[in-house]
């Protein structure tokens, strides 16, 4: 089963070289979420003339890059590509938040609940953690109970604590990136953008909802859950959007500081993969489920929760965190996942237009990689790097 936590690690190599674009080129980036915003900023820093376009604005409530928080962790089983990408992203998050003068990365650590003696999702990442001097701490049940007494541990085998991970401010960071992009000289337009005409392997323009057209040398579409709708001929069966629900539960007043300071956590049950982010600006104890939800229209579907999914999440949180039994639901969010077939990110050229680049397939785990992915996009355009083969596997 492909999940947020375990995208496919091995695929057949892509032979086609990625095109490069001169630093004098003009670029239109469609989508100001985690992928588009960071790409626009790093393309601008590379010297490109960049215009960033978004229909509802960065961090809006429809976007996959919305909500309050996202997990940042390097653990991807045996998939070293993402471990390395996250190590770079973590460095860039720290570097850029100083520039933004805004706290975006919260180093709360990530706690992995393991049911079996062998847990490949975590175990197979340990050599990479050692390689980067970012080693995990294995906790016996006795150590886990002593250190985190609010957890029910009797059905667990052990836990791992990653002290280098934590969570990111999601909505706020998208806005901060867009603001910095403008400060550094980028052009931002809030409008809906649709592709113009493809002729002789070239897109001629993008059409804006305000009646204008934009012409550029290259067009980067980083539209999250909308990517499949914009290019239905090649992506309708590649990008699927699902409805993922997250809940914020109110914690007992007398123990609020204990819950607020709890690490990010992941329950590695092999089925639901519940995860959570505690504290996050005192908004409550957040829990999400990684198992894929119903097909979802990111533009038209209402952000209402599913009673059955909520009931199941309540049952889990009452089990794993007994002190939260009967905790009130204080908030909820719908987090659309734009799923690729194998869980990998998509960074590829449109097969019928060499000046269209597609960036997406976040599959619920892409947000954290934003700055490293933006840097990779800029370096790839300039011919200084190339996307990993697994990012080019969806459009064979």
Order of alpha helices (4+ residues) and beta strands (2+ residues): beta-alpha-beta-beta-alpha-beta-beta-alpha-alpha-beta-alpha-beta-beta-alpha-beta-beta-beta-beta-beta-beta-beta-alpha-alpha-beta-beta-alpha-beta-beta-beta-alpha-beta-beta-beta-beta-alpha
